[in-house]
Amino acid sequence: MAVTKLADIIVPEVFTPYSQQLTQEKSRIIQSGIATVEPLITGFLSGGGMTFNIPSFTDLDASDATGPENVSTDDETSDSVPDKMGTAKEVGIRLSRNNSWSTMDLTAALAGTDPADAIAQRVGTYWARRLQRVFVESMNGVIADNVAADAGDYVHDIKGGAFVDGVTNFSAEAFIDAAVTMGDSADEITGMLVHSVVYARMQKNNLIDFIPDAEGRVNIPTFLGRQVVVDDGMPVTAGVYDTWLFGTGAARLGLSVPKVPTETDRAPAAGDGSGQETLYSRVEWVVHPVGHAYVGATTAGGGPTNATLALAASWNRVYSERKQIKFARLVTREA
């Protein structure tokens, strides 16, 4: 009697691109534009090395700090002295991650549906959630570095010492005060990442509007014209919540696959001989907050853990101007 096994329905050359596509489609940070997948960053993963240098030019200095522009004269003996364009070296870090699942855990989910599609849906959703977790921990590290090294100029903190309704919790005024930490670049904020408790406060205060997506099938929550992404992975401690404000492309992503991204293994002796199959899935990522360099610990293995990404010592801001960083943090107390 012929028996269909996991290895029969999982074709790596088909399964891997499909699950990777689902990862991107289900990632709210990607769909919102907060983080953008870039071929340049993805290309780094095809070569060797744990870290990747990302050189960039800084904007022309329009302040009086380097001296004002020249006043034209007809004096042929007076030559202008050219200004120079600055550069910055951002550093990204390779993240090699993997996980595996036994078919015993998938049995119920596979009943009555296409097995390959059911598995891919679950793997894609899983990696989308883990990618978002890596993003949150990387931004936690960036925030910690900012507080330690840059006087916390990303942060507007109104939590106070105790909850006071209308004072310590989320409001339009608090949002604007957080946005203006970016100076005249505040109008570049296009989205925000909030905890569901903060989102509930926004709804109670009638601060949320809904607009249809491009296909008119899904209503997207917005606040003052900015897309709102709700995720309970946002930092929260004892009633104190983070809300993060972003401009488009505040983070750059590289998403690639390792040498063997997908494979299966059969253990015939498992289950007292009834057999067991395991699916292995592997990914290669770069999650890079724009304007920063990863300066933390590296290993010969798969890169830093999430706990290491969240450390202040793992990041350093390399953009000279605060307003060049399309990110702000609002800290509120909601209860």
C-alpha positions as CSV (number, residue, x, y, z in Angstrom):
1,M,0.0,0.0,0.0
2,A,1.4,3.4,-1.0
3,V,1.6,6.0,1.9
4,T,2.0,9.7,1.3
5,K,4.8,11.1,3.5
6,L,6.0,14.6,4.4
7,A,8.9,14.2,2.0
8,D,6.5,13.4,-0.8
9,I,4.6,16.7,-0.5
10,I,7.5,19.0,0.3
11,V,9.5,19.9,-2.8
12,P,12.2,22.3,-1.5
13,E,12.5,24.2,-4.7
14,V,8.8,25.0,-4.6
15,F,8.3,25.1,-0.8
16,T,11.1,27.5,0.1
17,P,10.2,30.4,-2.2
18,Y,6.5,30.0,-1.3
19,S,7.1,30.1,2.4
20,Q,9.5,33.0,2.0
21,Q,6.9,34.9,0.0
22,L,4.3,34.2,2.8
23,T,6.8,35.5,5.4
24,Q,6.9,38.9,3.6
25,E,3.2,39.0,2.9
26,K,2.4,38.3,6.6
27,S,5.0,40.6,8.1
28,R,3.2,43.8,9.2
29,I,6.4,45.7,9.6
30,I,7.2,45.0,5.9
31,Q,3.6,45.6,4.7
32,S,3.4,48.9,6.5
33,G,6.6,50.2,5.0
34,I,8.4,50.6,8.3
35,A,11.0,48.2,7.1
36,T,11.9,47.7,3.4
37,V,13.5,44.7,1.8
38,E,16.4,45.9,-0.3
39,P,18.4,43.9,-2.9
40,L,21.6,45.5,-1.8
41,I,21.2,44.2,1.8
42,T,20.0,40.8,0.5
43,G,23.0,40.6,-1.8
44,F,25.4,40.8,1.2
45,L,24.0,37.4,2.4
46,S,25.1,35.6,-0.7
47,G,28.7,36.1,0.2
48,G,30.8,35.4,3.3
49,G,31.2,37.3,6.5
50,M,29.2,38.1,9.6
51,T,29.0,41.9,9.3
52,F,28.5,44.1,6.3
53,N,29.7,47.7,5.8
54,I,27.0,49.9,4.3
55,P,28.7,53.2,3.2
56,S,26.5,56.2,2.6
57,F,26.8,60.0,2.0
58,T,25.5,62.4,4.6
59,D,23.5,65.4,3.5
60,L,25.2,68.7,2.6
61,D,25.6,70.8,5.8
62,A,23.2,73.8,5.4
63,S,23.9,75.2,8.9
64,D,26.2,78.0,9.8
65,A,28.4,75.6,11.8
66,T,30.8,75.1,8.8
67,G,30.5,78.7,7.7
68,P,27.8,80.3,5.5
69,E,27.8,80.3,1.7
70,N,30.1,82.7,-0.1
71,V,29.1,86.2,-1.1
72,S,30.1,86.7,-4.7
73,T,32.7,89.4,-5.5
74,D,34.8,90.6,-8.4
75,D,38.0,90.1,-6.5
76,E,40.1,87.7,-8.6
77,T,42.6,87.2,-5.8
78,S,40.0,85.7,-3.4
79,D,39.3,82.0,-4.0
80,S,36.4,80.1,-2.6
81,V,37.1,77.2,-0.3
82,P,35.0,74.1,-1.2
83,D,33.0,72.3,1.5
84,K,33.1,68.6,1.6
85,M,30.4,65.9,1.6
86,G,30.5,63.7,4.7
87,T,30.2,60.0,4.8
88,A,28.9,57.4,7.3
89,K,29.6,53.7,7.6
90,E,26.6,51.7,8.8
91,V,27.2,48.1,9.7
92,G,24.7,45.3,9.4
93,I,24.9,41.8,11.0
94,R,24.0,38.4,9.5
95,L,21.4,36.5,11.3
96,S,21.2,32.7,10.6
97,R,18.2,31.1,12.1
98,N,16.4,27.8,11.9
99,N,13.7,25.7,13.4
100,S,12.1,22.3,12.9
101,W,8.7,20.7,13.4
102,S,7.5,17.2,13.8
103,T,4.6,16.0,11.6
104,M,2.9,14.7,14.8
105,D,2.3,18.3,15.7
106,L,0.8,19.0,12.3
107,T,-1.5,16.1,12.0
108,A,-4.7,17.9,13.1
109,A,-3.8,20.9,11.0
110,L,-3.3,18.9,7.9
111,A,-6.6,17.0,8.0
112,G,-9.0,17.8,5.2
113,T,-6.8,20.3,3.4
114,D,-3.8,20.5,1.0
115,P,-0.9,19.3,3.3
116,A,1.9,21.3,1.5
117,D,-0.1,24.5,1.6
118,A,-1.1,24.0,5.2
119,I,2.6,23.5,6.2
120,A,3.8,26.5,4.2
121,Q,1.2,28.7,5.7
122,R,2.3,27.8,9.2
123,V,6.0,28.1,8.5
124,G,5.5,31.4,6.7
125,T,3.5,32.8,9.6
126,Y,6.0,31.6,12.1
127,W,9.0,33.3,10.4
128,A,7.0,36.5,9.9
129,R,6.4,36.6,13.7
130,R,10.1,35.8,14.4
131,L,11.3,38.5,11.9
132,Q,9.1,41.0,13.7
133,R,10.6,39.9,17.1
134,V,14.1,40.4,15.7
135,F,13.1,43.9,14.5
136,V,11.6,44.8,18.0
137,E,14.7,43.6,19.8
138,S,17.1,45.4,17.4
139,M,15.1,48.7,18.0
140,N,15.3,48.0,21.8
141,G,19.0,48.0,21.4
142,V,19.1,51.1,19.3
143,I,16.9,52.9,22.0
144,A,19.2,51.7,24.8
145,D,22.2,53.0,23.0
146,N,20.4,56.3,22.3
147,V,19.6,56.8,26.0
148,A,23.2,55.9,27.0
149,A,25.1,57.8,24.3
150,D,22.9,60.5,22.8
151,A,20.9,61.8,25.8
152,G,17.8,59.9,24.7
153,D,16.9,62.4,21.9
154,Y,14.7,59.7,20.2
155,V,12.5,59.6,23.3
156,H,9.5,61.5,24.6
157,D,8.6,60.1,28.0
158,I,5.3,61.1,29.8
159,K,4.8,58.1,32.0
160,G,5.4,60.0,35.2
161,G,5.6,58.2,38.6
162,A,1.9,57.1,38.6
163,F,-1.0,56.8,36.3
164,V,-3.0,60.1,35.7
165,D,-5.7,59.8,33.1
166,G,-5.3,62.4,30.4
167,V,-1.7,63.1,31.5
168,T,0.4,60.0,31.4
169,N,-1.5,58.0,28.7
170,F,-1.5,58.3,24.9
171,S,-2.9,61.4,23.3
172,A,-2.6,63.3,20.1
173,E,-0.5,65.9,21.9
174,A,1.9,63.3,23.2
175,F,2.3,61.9,19.7
176,I,3.1,65.3,18.3
177,D,5.7,66.0,21.0
178,A,7.3,62.6,20.2
179,A,7.3,63.4,16.5
180,V,8.9,66.7,16.9
181,T,12.0,65.1,18.4
182,M,12.8,64.7,14.7
183,G,12.6,68.4,14.2
184,D,11.4,69.5,10.8
185,S,11.6,65.9,9.5
186,A,8.6,65.0,11.7
187,D,6.3,65.2,8.6
188,E,8.2,62.1,7.3
189,I,6.5,59.9,9.9
190,T,4.3,57.5,8.0
191,G,3.5,54.8,10.5
192,M,3.5,53.7,14.1
193,L,3.9,50.5,16.1
194,V,1.7,50.2,19.2
195,H,0.6,47.7,21.8
196,S,-3.0,46.6,21.7
197,V,-3.6,48.4,25.1
198,V,-2.4,51.7,23.6
199,Y,-4.5,51.0,20.5
200,A,-7.5,50.5,22.7
201,R,-6.9,53.8,24.3
202,M,-6.7,55.4,20.9
203,Q,-10.0,53.9,19.9
204,K,-11.7,55.0,23.1
205,N,-10.5,58.6,22.4
206,N,-11.8,58.3,18.9
207,L,-8.4,58.9,17.4
208,I,-8.5,56.0,14.9
209,D,-9.6,56.4,11.3
210,F,-9.9,53.5,8.8
211,I,-9.1,53.6,5.2
212,P,-9.5,50.8,2.6
213,D,-6.5,49.1,1.2
214,A,-5.7,49.3,-2.6
215,E,-8.2,46.5,-3.3
216,G,-10.9,47.9,-1.0
217,R,-11.1,44.7,1.0
218,V,-9.3,45.5,4.2
219,N,-9.7,48.6,6.4
220,I,-6.3,49.9,7.5
221,P,-6.3,51.8,10.9
222,T,-4.6,55.2,10.7
223,F,-3.9,58.0,13.2
224,L,-3.4,61.5,11.8
225,G,-2.9,60.0,8.4
226,R,-0.2,57.5,9.7
227,Q,-0.7,53.7,9.5
228,V,-1.1,52.0,12.8
229,V,0.4,48.5,13.3
230,V,-0.7,46.7,16.4
231,D,1.6,44.2,18.0
232,D,1.7,42.8,21.5
233,G,5.4,42.2,21.2
234,M,5.9,45.9,21.9
235,P,7.8,46.6,25.1
236,V,5.6,46.9,28.2
237,T,6.5,46.9,31.9
238,A,4.0,47.3,34.8
239,G,1.6,49.5,32.8
240,V,4.3,51.4,31.0
241,Y,4.1,51.1,27.2
242,D,6.3,52.0,24.2
243,T,4.8,53.4,21.0
244,W,7.2,53.7,18.1
245,L,6.9,56.3,15.3
246,F,8.6,55.6,11.9
247,G,9.2,57.1,8.6
248,T,9.2,54.9,5.5
249,G,12.3,52.7,5.3
250,A,13.4,53.3,8.9
251,A,14.9,49.8,8.7
252,R,16.5,47.9,5.8
253,L,16.0,44.2,5.5
254,G,17.9,41.5,3.7
255,L,16.0,38.2,3.3
256,S,17.8,35.2,1.8
257,V,18.2,31.5,2.1
258,P,21.1,29.3,3.3
259,K,22.7,26.4,1.3
260,V,19.9,24.0,2.3
261,P,16.9,26.1,3.3
262,T,14.4,23.2,3.6
263,E,14.7,19.5,4.2
264,T,12.9,16.6,5.9
265,D,14.1,13.7,8.0
266,R,12.4,10.4,8.8
267,A,12.7,8.5,12.1
268,P,11.1,5.1,11.6
269,A,11.7,3.9,15.1
270,A,9.9,6.9,16.7
271,G,6.4,6.3,18.2
272,D,7.3,2.7,19.0
273,G,7.8,2.1,15.3
274,S,4.9,4.1,13.9
275,G,7.3,6.6,12.5
276,Q,7.9,10.3,12.6
277,E,9.0,12.9,10.1
278,T,10.5,16.3,10.8
279,L,10.6,19.4,8.6
280,Y,13.6,21.7,8.9
281,S,13.4,25.3,7.8
282,R,16.4,27.8,7.7
283,V,16.6,31.5,7.0
284,E,19.3,34.2,6.5
285,W,18.4,37.7,7.5
286,V,19.8,41.2,8.0
287,V,17.6,43.5,10.1
288,H,19.3,46.9,9.9
289,P,18.0,50.1,11.6
290,V,19.0,52.9,9.2
291,G,21.7,55.2,10.4
292,H,23.3,52.8,12.9
293,A,26.1,50.3,13.0
294,Y,26.1,47.0,14.7
295,V,29.1,47.0,17.1
296,G,28.2,44.2,19.4
297,A,29.4,40.7,19.9
298,T,29.7,38.4,16.9
299,T,30.3,34.7,16.8
300,A,31.6,32.1,14.3
301,G,28.0,30.7,14.2
302,G,24.7,32.2,13.2
303,G,25.1,35.7,14.6
304,P,23.8,37.4,17.8
305,T,20.8,36.2,19.8
306,N,17.8,38.5,20.2
307,A,19.0,39.2,23.8
308,T,22.3,40.5,22.3
309,L,20.5,42.6,19.7
310,A,18.6,44.3,22.5
311,L,21.8,45.6,24.3
312,A,22.9,49.2,24.2
313,A,26.5,48.0,23.6
314,S,25.4,46.3,20.3
315,W,24.6,49.6,18.4
316,N,26.0,53.0,17.7
317,R,24.4,55.8,15.8
318,V,26.6,56.9,12.8
319,Y,24.3,59.5,11.3
320,S,25.4,62.9,12.6
321,E,22.0,64.6,12.8
322,R,19.1,63.4,14.9
323,K,16.6,64.4,12.2
324,Q,18.2,61.9,9.8
325,I,16.9,59.0,11.9
326,K,13.3,58.3,11.0
327,F,12.3,57.0,14.4
328,A,10.9,58.3,17.6
329,R,9.8,56.6,20.9
330,L,6.8,57.6,23.0
331,V,6.6,56.2,26.5
332,T,3.2,56.3,28.2
333,R,1.6,54.9,31.3
334,E,-1.9,53.4,30.5
335,A,-3.0,52.1,34.0
